[in-house]
Amino acid sequence: MSEQATGRRGRASARAPAEDAGEGRSVGKRPAVKAAFDKKIVALVYDFDGTLSPRPMQEYAFLPKIGAEAKEFWAESNRIAKEHGADILITYMHLLYKKAKEKGIRIDRDDLVAQGKAVEYFAGVEEWFDAIGEYVKIRAESHGVILRHYLVSSGLTEIVEGTSIYDRFHNVFASEYWFEAYDMPYPKRVITDTGKTQYLFRINKGIEDLRVNINDHMDEGARPIPFSNMIYFGDGDTDVPSMAVMRKNGGHAVAVYPPGKAKTKCVDLFKAGRCDFFAPADYRRGSDLFKRTCLLIDRILADIRVQEEVWRLGRGLK
């Protein structure tokens, strides 16, 4: 039997981990020793742009609103970053608002959230969460398995909040603006390609409140979500660090590519051992992506069952 955690997250910067039934842990502290095997949380972690959505989220409403053509905007942003030796993500976040100001267009937090409604997804994304949840419920032989979905993206938190799938994530970690600091919003949080890995460890350690330091040592046995219970979904070079960390620590990774388009990058990731599987970004039930994800889930559920039986056997020897 399984329990799916849905619609129970808030702003990544200020929230504590959602209180799933039976967890009973507090933010930033190691879980207390329990009288039951509790490594039963399965975490699916997603990139956004190119993974769940065909294009960068800013291209659906933000760039059209300020009259910027996508290809030209990203080329200009990359050029400025290279010329000044600047971080490419900070550069694009600054350039977005600079261009808006030049056009006399004011874009605040509420406007960005509203832009989320224009974001499009690959086929089946909106139904994916329930479909995977149903599969886990059917396949889980261990009582109390919990399925969680996480988003780790260099895109904008504010736009994600306005999407139809925002409530399906247990937590969202994405770049964010600080609107109160200056007339022109200033980046509050920037999640780089390598910076994404921090959030994988936050999920692993159960320290999802960004105010809490994650650098203190935590024994593997004290971590609520083992990497072996996690699957990361990404689409390319920006996901290599996360895939590498996931696989190195016993977790799983799946690479996706736009249906009908080149899969070269995914093939390279697969050959390099960065991912377990790759598939077209078709999230509908019965697709290759769905079936391969279910294979990994079967492995995770079997491993949970084995570990639980070992735990029970060990308790009987005390």
C-alpha positions in Angstrom: 0.0 0.0 0.0 1.3 3.5 -0.8 0.6 7.1 0.2 1.2 9.9 -2.4 2.2 13.3 -1.1 0.6 15.9 -3.3 -0.3 19.6 -3.1 1.6 20.1 0.2 4.5 22.5 -0.5 5.0 26.2 -0.4 7.8 28.6 -1.1 11.1 26.7 -1.1 12.8 29.4 0.9 10.6 29.5 3.9 8.8 26.2 4.3 9.5 23.2 6.4 9.1 19.7 4.9 5.5 18.7 4.6 4.3 16.5 7.5 3.5 13.2 5.9 1.6 10.9 8.1 3.8 9.0 10.4 7.0 10.9 9.7 7.1 13.1 12.9 10.4 14.8 12.2 11.4 18.4 12.6 13.3 20.7 10.2 17.1 20.3 10.2 17.2 17.5 12.8 18.0 13.9 12.4 15.0 11.6 12.5 14.6 9.9 15.8 15.0 6.2 16.1 11.6 4.5 15.4 10.0 1.2 16.1 9.3 0.7 12.4 11.4 0.6 9.2 10.9 4.1 7.8 13.0 4.3 4.6 9.9 4.2 2.5 9.8 7.5 0.7 10.3 7.4 -3.1 11.3 10.7 -4.6 11.0 11.6 -8.3 13.1 14.8 -9.0 12.6 16.8 -12.1 14.3 19.5 -14.1 11.7 21.7 -15.8 12.8 23.4 -19.0 13.3 20.8 -21.7 12.2 18.0 -19.4 8.6 18.7 -18.4 8.2 21.7 -20.8 9.4 21.8 -24.4 10.9 25.4 -24.1 12.3 27.6 -21.3 9.5 28.8 -19.2 10.4 32.5 -19.9 9.6 32.0 -23.6 5.9 31.5 -23.2 4.9 34.9 -21.8 7.8 36.9 -20.4 9.8 37.3 -23.6 6.7 38.0 -25.8 5.5 40.6 -23.3 8.7 42.6 -23.5 8.9 42.1 -27.3 12.0 39.9 -27.3 12.6 37.1 -29.7 13.8 34.0 -27.9 16.8 33.0 -30.0 18.1 36.6 -30.0 17.6 37.1 -26.2 19.5 34.0 -25.2 22.3 34.8 -27.6 22.6 38.3 -26.2 22.5 37.0 -22.6 25.2 34.4 -23.3 27.3 37.0 -25.0 27.1 39.5 -22.1 27.9 36.7 -19.6 31.0 35.7 -21.6 32.2 39.3 -22.1 32.0 40.2 -18.5 32.9 36.8 -17.0 29.5 36.7 -15.3 27.3 33.9 -14.2 25.0 33.1 -17.1 21.9 32.6 -14.9 22.4 35.9 -13.0 22.9 37.5 -16.4 19.7 36.3 -18.0 17.7 37.2 -14.8 19.1 40.7 -15.0 18.6 41.1 -18.7 14.9 40.1 -18.6 14.1 43.0 -16.3 16.5 45.4 -18.0 14.7 44.9 -21.3 11.3 45.2 -19.5 12.4 48.5 -18.0 13.6 49.8 -21.3 10.1 49.2 -22.8 8.5 50.8 -19.8 6.8 47.5 -18.8 6.5 46.8 -15.1 6.6 43.2 -14.2 6.1 42.3 -10.5 5.8 39.0 -8.7 2.1 38.6 -9.3 2.6 39.2 -13.0 5.3 36.4 -13.1 3.0 34.0 -11.3 0.2 34.8 -13.8 2.7 34.0 -16.6 2.8 30.5 -15.4 -0.6 29.8 -16.9 0.9 30.1 -20.4 3.5 27.4 -19.9 3.1 24.3 -22.0 4.1 20.7 -21.3 5.1 17.6 -23.1 2.2 15.2 -23.7 0.9 13.5 -20.6 2.7 15.7 -17.9 -0.4 16.8 -16.2 -1.7 13.2 -15.9 1.7 11.8 -15.0 1.6 12.4 -11.3 -1.6 10.5 -10.7 -0.6 7.7 -13.1 2.7 7.1 -11.4 1.0 7.3 -8.0 -1.5 4.7 -9.0 1.3 2.4 -10.2 3.2 2.7 -6.9 0.0 2.0 -5.0 -0.6 -1.2 -7.0 3.0 -2.4 -6.9 4.1 -1.5 -3.4 4.1 -4.6 -1.2 5.4 -2.7 1.8 2.8 -0.8 3.8 3.3 2.9 4.1 5.3 3.7 1.0 5.2 7.5 0.2 5.7 8.9 -3.3 6.9 12.5 -3.6 7.7 14.7 -6.6 10.3 17.5 -6.4 11.3 20.2 -8.9 14.8 21.5 -9.1 15.2 24.1 -11.8 17.2 27.1 -12.8 14.0 28.6 -14.1 11.9 31.1 -12.0 10.0 30.0 -8.9 7.4 32.7 -9.5 6.5 31.4 -13.0 6.4 27.8 -11.7 4.0 28.8 -9.0 1.5 29.8 -11.7 1.6 26.5 -13.6 -1.1 23.9 -13.3 1.3 21.4 -11.9 2.8 23.4 -9.1 0.7 21.8 -6.4 1.8 18.3 -7.5 5.3 18.9 -6.1 6.2 18.3 -2.5 8.8 21.1 -2.8 10.0 23.4 -5.5 13.6 24.6 -5.6 14.1 27.2 -8.4 15.7 30.6 -9.0 13.9 33.5 -7.5 13.8 37.3 -7.5 14.0 39.7 -4.5 11.3 42.2 -5.4 11.5 44.4 -2.4 15.2 45.2 -2.6 15.4 47.6 -5.5 13.2 49.3 -8.1 14.6 46.6 -10.5 14.2 43.2 -8.9 17.4 41.5 -7.9 18.2 37.8 -8.0 17.4 36.3 -4.6 18.4 32.8 -5.4 20.1 31.4 -8.5 20.2 27.6 -9.0 23.1 26.7 -11.3 23.8 23.4 -13.0 26.2 22.3 -10.3 24.2 24.1 -7.6 21.3 21.7 -8.3 23.2 19.0 -6.5 22.8 20.8 -3.2 19.1 20.3 -3.4 19.4 16.6 -4.1 21.3 16.3 -0.8 18.6 18.4 0.9 16.0 15.9 -0.2 18.2 13.0 0.8 18.8 14.4 4.3 15.3 15.7 4.8 16.6 19.3 5.3 14.4 21.2 2.8 14.2 24.5 4.7 16.9 26.6 2.9 17.6 28.5 6.2 19.1 25.3 7.6 22.7 24.3 6.8 23.1 20.9 5.2 26.9 20.7 5.5 26.9 18.9 8.9 27.7 15.2 8.7 24.6 12.9 8.8 25.0 9.2 8.8 23.6 7.4 5.8 21.2 5.5 8.1 19.8 8.7 9.5 18.8 10.1 6.1 15.1 9.8 5.4 15.3 9.4 1.6 18.2 7.2 0.5 19.5 8.1 -3.0 18.6 4.6 -3.9 15.0 5.7 -3.5 15.4 8.6 -5.9 15.0 9.1 -9.7 16.2 12.3 -11.4 14.7 13.4 -14.7 16.7 15.7 -17.0 17.3 16.5 -20.6 20.9 17.5 -21.3 24.2 19.0 -20.3 22.8 21.2 -17.5 21.6 18.0 -15.8 25.0 16.1 -15.9 26.1 17.1 -12.4 22.8 16.0 -10.9 22.7 12.8 -12.8 26.4 12.1 -11.8 25.7 12.7 -8.1 22.5 10.6 -8.2 24.2 7.6 -9.9 27.4 7.8 -7.8 25.3 7.6 -4.6 23.2 4.7 -5.8 20.3 6.6 -7.2 18.8 6.6 -10.7 18.5 9.0 -13.6 16.4 9.2 -16.8 17.2 11.4 -19.7 14.5 12.7 -22.0 14.4 14.3 -25.4 11.7 16.0 -27.5 9.6 13.4 -29.3 10.6 13.2 -33.0 13.8 15.1 -32.5 17.5 14.2 -32.1 18.3 12.0 -29.2 22.1 12.3 -29.6 22.6 14.0 -26.2 20.6 11.3 -24.4 22.6 8.6 -26.2 25.8 10.2 -25.1 24.6 10.4 -21.5 23.6 6.8 -21.6 26.9 5.6 -23.0 28.7 7.6 -20.4 26.7 6.0 -17.6 25.0 9.2 -16.6 21.5 7.7 -16.8 19.8 4.4 -16.4 17.5 4.9 -19.3 16.5 7.5 -21.9 13.3 8.0 -23.8 11.2 10.6 -25.7 9.6 13.1 -23.3 6.1 11.5 -23.6 4.6 11.2 -20.2 1.5 9.4 -21.1 0.7 6.1 -19.6 2.1 3.2 -21.7 4.9 5.4 -23.3 8.5 4.2 -23.2 9.2 6.9 -20.6 6.4 5.6 -18.4 7.4 2.0 -18.7 11.1 2.6 -18.1 10.3 4.7 -15.1 8.0 2.0 -13.7 10.9 -0.5 -14.1 13.1 1.7 -11.9 10.2 2.1 -9.4 9.8 -1.7 -9.3 13.5 -2.0 -8.4 13.2 0.7 -5.7 10.0 -1.0 -4.2 11.7 -4.4 -4.2 14.8 -2.9 -2.5 12.6 -1.3 0.1 10.9 -4.6 0.8 14.3 -6.4 1.1 15.7 -3.8 3.5 12.5 -3.9 5.6 12.8 -7.6 5.9 16.5 -7.4 6.9 15.5 -4.7 9.5 12.8 -7.0 10.9 15.2 -9.9 11.0 17.8 -7.8 12.8 15.3 -6.6 15.4 14.4 -10.2 16.2 18.0 -10.9 17.2 18.2 -8.3 19.9 
